[in-house]
């Protein structure tokens, strides 16, 4: 049963990492290459769509990692799993304190009501997001290593 939990957790965290990596290095660069209104509209739509699903994914991943850490406490790799969990906690804290406030504003913007500095705010979100992606990649790598 522990093996199934390890695999399911690693796959779910890995998929989350893939989505966030894609947002950072594929989706947002594509949107940023579009004319201003299209870029902003795409980011607002993405903020609404992913803003609804990602909190569940982040918390669900953290819960799965916590269950793995508890269930596998006396097994090899437990320290790696605990460290991965700590990194996921850090990613949730970063999200709540840094990214969500910007996202909550951005998802309501239209070309008519967006602030003059909307691009700077999106660039700030992107910088925080790059760091968060690095944190969750590190957590994923630890989980994969714990499987070995």
N, C-alpha and C positions, 0 to 999 in steps of 0.2 A: 504493500500500500504506500509506503514511503517513496518508493521509486516512482510510482505514478504521480504522486504529489510533486516530486522534484521535477519531473518532465513537464507536467502541466504548468507549473509555476514558471519554469524557464521559458517555455513557449509563449506564455501570456506576457511576460516581461519583455521577451525578445520582440514580439509583435508591437508592443507599446514603443519600444526603442525605435523600431523601424518607422512607425508613423511619425514620431517626433523628429527623427533624422530626416525623413522625407519633407516634413514641413520646413525645416531649417535650410536644407540644401537643394530642394527641388521645387516645392510648391511656392514658397515665398519669393525665390528668385524669378520664377515664371511670372508671378503676379506683379512683381516690381518692374518687369520689362513691359508691362501693358501700359496704355495711356492712363494718366492719373485717376480718372473716375473709375476705370475698370479695376485698377490695382486696389484702390481703397474699397470698392464694393466687394471685390473678391476676399480681401482680408476681413471685412466685416462679416461676410457670410461664413467664412472659415471660423471666425471667432465664435459665432453663434453655434455652428454645427459641432466643432470640436470642443467648445466650451461646455457643451451639454454632456458629452461622452467621456472626455478625458478625466474628470474628477473621479468617476466610478472606476475607470481603468487604473488610475494611480492608487487609489485606496484599495481596490481589489487586489492589485499586485502586492501591495504592502501587507495586506492580511495574509495572502498566500505565503509570502516569504516568512512572516511571523510564525505561521503554523508549521512550515518546514523547519524553521529554527528550533521550535519547541519539540516537534516530533523527532527531529534528528539530532537532538542536543548531544547525545553520547556517540555520535557517528563522526567519521572523518569529514572534514569540511564544514563543521558547524560554525567555526569562527568566520569562515568566508561568507556563510549565509547571514550571520548576524551583521557583519560589516556591510553586506549588500543591503540589508534592511535599514541600517543606519543611513546609507546613501539615499535610499528611497524616501526615508523620512526627511532628509535634507531637501530632496527634490520637491516634496509636498510643501515644505515650509517656504522654499523659494517661490513656488507657484503661488501660494496664498499671499505672500508679502510683496512680491515683485511683479509677477506676470499677470495674475488675475485682475488686479486693479486697472492695468492698462487695457487688458482684453475687455473688461466690462465696459469701459468707455468706448473702445474702438468698435465693438459689435453693434453699437447704436448709431454710428456715424453714417451719414449719407453725404453726397456731394454738396448738399445744401446746408448741412449743420456741422460739418467737421471743422475742427479748429485749424487755424492757420499752420500750426506746428505739427499736424498729424503725421507727416513723414518722419519727423524727428522722434515722435513718440513710438512709431512703428520700429524705427531703427533701435531705439532703446529696448523695446520688447525683444527684438531679434538678438541683441547682445546678451540679455538675460537668458534667452532661450538657448543660445549656443552653450552657455555654461551648464544649464540644466541638462541638455543633451549629453554633454560630457559626463555629468554625474550619473545619469541613468545608464549610459554605456558602460561605465566602470562597474555599476551594480550588476548589470547583465553579465559582464565578463567574470565577475566573482561567482555568480551563480553557475555559469558554465564550468568554471574551474572546480567548483564544489562537486559537480557531477562526476568529475574524472576520478 
